[in-house]
Amino acid sequence: MVHPAFMVLGIRLACFVIALLAVGIGWPHAIAGSLGSARPSIVGHDIEVRINPATHELIGRDRMVVAMPIEAKTVSFSLAPTVQVESLVMIDKDESQDGRERTHPLTFSIDRTDRRAGRRVVVTLPSGHAGQVTLAWTYRGAINNPPKEPRHLRFVTPSDTAGHIGNEGVYLSGESQWYPDIDGSYSTYRLQAQLPEGWTVVTQGLRQASTVQDGWDSSTWIVSDPSEALTLVANRFVVRSREWTSRTGQRITLETYFFQDNAGLADEYLDATATYLDAYIGILGEYPFHRFAVVENFFPSGLGMPSFTLLGSGSIKRHYVQPYALGHEIVHSWIGNAVFNRQGAGNWVEGLTTYLANYYWHELSGDAQQATEQRRLMVEGYSLYVEPDQDYPISRFFTKEDEKDNAIGYHKAALVFHHLRHEIGEETFWRGIKTFVQRHRNRPADWSDIEAVFAQESGQDLRWFFEQWVERSGAPQLSLDDVRAFLVRSDDGRETWRVVIQIGQSGRLFQMAVPLRIVLSDGAETKWIRVGPASTTTDEVVVAGRPLQVHLDPDWMAFRRIARDRLTPMLNGYVTDGRRTVVRTVMGAAGPFQPVIDRIVQREAQWPESRKTSMASIRETVLPPGGSALVLAGADQQNRIGPLVQESCGDLVRFHEKGFDVKGRTYEGPQMAVLFTCRRAAVPGSVVTVLYGMSEEAVERISHYLFYYGWHSYVVFKNGTVVERGLWQEEPEAKEVEVHGAR
C-alpha cells in the first residue's frame, strides 16, 4: 500500500488465504468438484513440522491429497531449494487386507530450468493411478533469509525476505515454499507445529490443541476453508484475547500477539478491531473467519492473512489503528482472503480494499474533509508518478514495485470503483459489493467477475465502463473551455438562468460524469455533466440565481490527469521532477541536513548520471536555472534565502529573527522548523521546497524522515514532531461566466 499514509509507513500487502483440514472431516464440496480439473491441484494438506530457531531448521511431514487428471504421468511441486526431500510415497488402501494402507515409493527429479519458478520437485506417478492420490512427504532443511533493509527512498515496502527461521522470530509464508505445494491449488490444512517451549505459533484458522512436552510446545491448527497458501509465524508473545459479538450477532474471537514492550497496547488494538469489524460486516456481510488477531512482527511489515494481520514493531508502537492501516488489513479479510485474486489475472484486490478502507471509511464516519483529501491524494499521486509513456491498464497490475504501480493498482483502481458507484447508483453499488463477496467466497475472481455481478445488479451493459477504465491505460485530461449564461423569464414572470458549459478533452477520450460548482450571486450549486467520448462536450444546466463562476470538479470527485503546473505545491512535486537540485547554504558537510543528502545518494546509486539529483551551494540569492530545487537552510541564512522564498511564495512564509510565519501564524523558538513548497517562479511545472530550522537540533530528526512528508504544502515541526500541516489554498480550475441577455 502506498497512500499518503502508506507513504508514511509503506506497506506492501500480501494476501494469503489459508485453510486447515481436521482429521476425519471430508473435503468441502467445492473442492471435491475440482477433481475433474485438467490441472493437478492439492485438495488438502496434513502437515507436521518441528522448527528450531537456533539452527534455522525445520523437519516436516506432509500427507496431502492431490486431485490428478487420469492421464497425468508427472506432477511438479514447489519446495525451497534449501529443503531436501527425505522420502516420498504414494498411499492407497489394500482392499484384500481389510482396507489397510499400502505405500508405494515414488521417484522424483529436481528441475531448475525455469528461474522464475525456482526449484521444482517433479514427481513421477505409477500408471493407472486414480483421479485422487494421497502422497506422504518427509523433508528437512534450513530457511535462513534474514530481512533486508527497504530498497526505496521512502519506506513503502516491508523488508524483503522469502522467509526466515531465527532466534529473532519465525516467518514462513507461501513464498517461503516451506512445504511442498502445487501452484494454483486452493486447499484446506491441518497443521501440527512444534517449537521450543516459550515460543507461540500463529497461523490461519483455529487452534485445536496445545501441549508442552520435553521442552517443546506443540499446537494443532485447523482451517476448513480452501486457501492458496499457509503462513506460519512464531515468537515469544504476550497473548491477549477477547470474545466479541457484532451488531448482527456474529461471535468472533479478537486477539493480540505482542512482544512484552508493546503488550500494554492490546486494548487499543482490540477496541479498534471491533470498531472496524462492526462497520464492514454491515457492508460486506458475515466476517469469513472465527477470529481476528493482530500479531507483532520482528521486521517492518503490514501483511494481511486470513484471520490475522502481521505488523512490525515500529507500526505497533505508532498506534497503527487508522483506516489506511489496521482498517485496510481487516477489509482484506473479505477482499483477498475470502475472495481470492485469480492467479495470472490482474490484481483487483488492492484497488477495492483501498476504496473501502483508505477512502470510504471517512465517508462512513462523516469526515467529508478527509474524504476529499483522500480523493485529492489519489488523483494527484497518479498525475505525479505515472508518466503517460509509462502508463498501463489496471488489468495489467499484479503487484506493487514502485510508486507508479501504487498510483495505478491502488489509487486509480480505487477511484474506478468510485466512478462505478456514481454510474449505477448507491443502492445498486453496495448491493453489488455484498453479492460479489458472497458469490465468490472461497473462490478466485477477476475483473470480469466484478463486471458480471455489477451488470446483473444494475441491469446495465457495463462493457464500455470496464473496457474504458480497466482495460485501457490513461486518464481523462479535462479543461473548462467556455461558460455562458442566459437569463430566462417564464410566462408567469419567474426568472432562472440557463448556463451553457463547454468542457474539452485532450489525449485519449473518456466518457464520464463530471461535477461542476456554479458560484451564484447568493450561494452555489453543484451540477453534474456527462462528457465524451469527444474532444468537446457542450451541455447546459439551469440555476436559480445569477451565475458568476464555474469551477471544474473542485472536490476531486473525477479521476483525471492534472497538469504539473496545476498540481498542489508539495515535496513530492520536487521528488518527481525530471530535473532536481539540492541547494545547500554551506559548503562541505551539510551538518544536520546530511541525512537528506545521504538518502538521495543512496537511492540514486544505480541511476544513470542524467537522472541523478544535482548538488549545489548557494552563493547568491538566486537558484540554479530550471527544474525543481530543495533548499536546506538554517536560521543563520535567513537573509540569503529570504529573497528566494519571497520570489516564489510571496507572503505565505516569512522569516524573522526569532522564528518564522506560515500563512500569517507565528512560530518562534530554537526548537521550531518548517518544510514548505511553492510553485517556482518563472519555471512552470517545477517547485521550490525549503527545509528551514531555527537550530541544528530542530532539523536533525526531520532530516532522517524528510520524504515521509511529501503530500502537504507546509509542515511545521517542534522538536521534530509535527504541530501543523496544510495546503496552500489553491483555486480549482474556474471560469468567469459570460452573461448574455434574456431569452
Secondary structure, 3 states (H helix, E strand, C coil): CCCHHHHHHCCCCCCCCCCCCCCCCCCCHHHHHHHHCCCCEEEEEEEEEEEECCCCEEEEEEEEEEECCCCCCEEEEECCCCEEEEEEEEEEEEHHHCCEEEEEECEEEEECCCCCCCCEEEEECCCCCCCEEEEEEEEEEECEECCCCCCCCCCCCCCCCCEEEECCEEEECHHHCCCCECCCCCEEEEEEEEEECCCEEEECCEEEEEEEECCEEEEEEEEEEEECCCCEEEECCEEEEEEEECCCCCEEEEEEEECHHHHHHHHHHHHHHHHHHHHHHHHHCCCCCCEEEEEEECCCCEEEECCEEEEEHHHHHCCCCCHHHHHHHHHCCCECCCEEECCCCCCCHHHHHHHHHHHHHHHHCCCHHHHHHHHHHHHHHHHHHCCHHHCCCHHHCCCCCCHHHHHHHHHHHHHHHHHHHHHHCHHHHHHHHHHHHHHCCCEEECHHHHHHHHHHHHCCCCHHHHHHHCCCCCCCEEEEEEEEEEEEECCCCCEEEEEEEEEEEECCCCCEEEEEEEEECCEEEEEEEEECCCCEEEEEEEECCCEEEEEECCCCCCCCCCCHHHCCCCHHHHHCCCCEEEEECCCCCCHHHHHHHHHHHHHCCCCCHHHCCEEEECCCCCCCCCCEEEEEEEHHHHHHHHHHHHHHHCCCEEEECCEEEECCEEEECCCEEEEEEEECCCCCCCEEEEEEECCHHHHHHHHHCHHHCCCCCEEEEECCEEEEEECCCCCCCEEECEEECCC
